[in-house]
Amino acid sequence: MKAFLPILVFTSGLTSLALEMCASRLLGAYFGSSLYIWAVLIGLILLYLTIGYFVGGRLADRYPSERLLCIITAIAALVTSLIPFVSQGILSWSVNAIAQVSVSAFLSSLLGSVLLFAVPVTLLGLVSPFAIRLRTSSVRQSGRVSGSLYAISTFGSILGAFLPVLWFIPTYGVRRTFLICGALLFAASLWGLRPLWRPAFALSLIMLVLPLGPLKDIPYLTYERESVYNYIQVTQLPDGTRQLILNEGQAIHSVYYPDRNKVLTGQYWDYFLAAPYFNEGFTPQQLRRVGIIGLAGGTIAHQFTQVYGAVPIDGVEIDPAIVDVGKQYFDMNEPNLHVYVQDGRTFLATTQAKYYVVAIDAF
């Protein structure tokens, strides 16, 4: 018990913060990432942990059992592993409530967060007070024991903040990250589930490799990807038109027509083409260089190349995954386009180039 309990506390701390980071990406795909959504998420996570601390302390005093603690964390692992399979239905239903019941995104995200994360985070809140009760044999040790275990839990939470963001989510996706966290928590719980450890471990491995559909299913979905910056979706309409959709999908960020002779889109990108004519006496031959901040899939670059010829274009896009999608699905391969994967503000502050037109399409 002395060897395994700190491991369980560490893994529980890691999982609790990982759930919060994953929840932000999961909710962001449906509700965006405004301050309201972050307030809902952080506030509810703290509420769940508060309930867990309170219940955990009372339960530990009444039933100070290693086996019970491991059963609690194993249940938390199981519920965490179920989130990827139920999230789309719950969050889609929450989004529909905005239109059908006329509630705000704040309340809809609140409802989705309650349904998805209340049980696992509350159960993880039980771990620290339970572990302190199991490790404390006298009042003289209580301060040292509680301080050590909270330090271990917090160190796990630090990794839980960075691992999903820097590795798991960009590499495996947010739902697979939930499964990884569930499997880790299962593994850390097995020492107290000795008669059941084999089926429990087998269950966690099976759930880890189960196939998953799209994070968010929308009509005509062709491709999806999760990057460090965005949840990326590409749709292809029946006429072959492709659209780039990011995060909650409230806007189309690029469009591509299979008919390369079609220039105008009927949307805001067309206005950039008129910008040079704001200068009195302008002729197309005077346009020497164009800068685009927020390149996305390259719609503006396509249009300028078609209308003004092979004018040099510097396109700045912060997300390298969007650049890859632009080249693969939006034919963003013009030889006159030079792509810079960089923050737009930093690029403008450091570039020595002079532009006749700077198109700002960042969001």
ABEGO torsion letter per residue (X at the ends): XAAAAAAAAAAAAAAAAAAAAAAAAAAAAAAEABAAAAAAAAAAAAAAAAAAAAAAAAAAAABBBAAAAAAAAAAAAAAAAAAAAAAAAAAAAAAAAAAAAGBBAAAAAAAAAAAAAAAAAAAAAAAAAAAAAAABABAAAAAAAAAAAAAAAAAAAAAAAAAAAAAAAAAAEAAAAAAAAAAAAAAAAAAAAAAAAAAAAAAAAAAAABBBBBABBBBGBABBBBBAABBBBBBBBAAGBBBBBBEAGABBABBBBABAABABAGBAAAAAAAAAAABBGBBAAABABBBBBGAEAGAAAAAAAAAAEBBBBBBBBABAAAAAAAAAAAGBABAABBBBBBBAAAAAAABABBBABBBBABX
